[in-house]
């Protein structure tokens, strides 16, 4: 019989063996009996729903009172095409445009109020389910091959990662996501949560920051790794076809002692409870731990890297 996994912060119930969350796309998640249930991320239409709704309201109010698109563009100081893009939801409706439209259309604050709902999301849509599960988990085990895990990044590293995103992120999105990632690090302060991080030597040496910022990042790893609820280990070069070659992943244990797996790619993140899939990741993680340097050896290794700078 399928068992359930409850994640209080997300308020969703997963059926072991039946459920996975997958983003993006309209594929949804497998429902009981093999059917499909609606997904939680964006559909194949990549326009954010808040953009589409605000743009649609902008157009409806404008047309209802007979204000032309060109008139709104002139008043707001934007081009005709820019206003058109906002109304179609392919461009984010700007706060200044909403305020101008509100005044022109006599909306009495109804259009301007949309600004609150157009703020950037703190995390990419495909990772939001994982973030909810992570916040409730009592144990987290992570393997990362390409970069230092977000929970362990300094502010300089966070900004470098987000600032080099492709396609580029807007300044407001970078600020919102930087704030969210730094606040997320507070999870490490909960001494009743256990954290295990295995980081490849490649990720440590090929850091996204340099100079003093790189040295600060390495010292930060040593400081966090000294906490009694945190273990940081380095997977060194030269292991050949080791268990981590297939990519990074995270294992979570819920307060009900159920186990979840999370894998993330370029544009997709999948959180699942399927026992067979989670078992594969747990076996690989066990092997990675055996191949990695011990926590004590890793602390010395990271310190040596810092001394070389």
Secondary structure, DSSP 4 states (H G I P E B T S, - for coil): ---EEEETTTTEEEETTT-EEEESSS--EE-GGG-EE--SS--S--S-HHHHHHHHHHHHHHHHTT--HHHHHHHHT--HHHHHHHHHTSSPPPHHHHHHHHHHHT-TTTTGGGGGGGSPPSS-GGGHHHHHHHHH-SEEEEEESSS--GGG--HHHHHHHHHT-SSPPPHHHHHHHHHHHHHHGGGGG-TTSEEEEEEEHHHHHT-SS-HHHHHHHHHHHHHHHTSTTEEEEEE-S---S-TTTT--EEEEE-TTS-EEEEEE-SS-EEEE--HHHHHHHHHHHHHHHHHSPPHHHHHHHHHHHHHH-
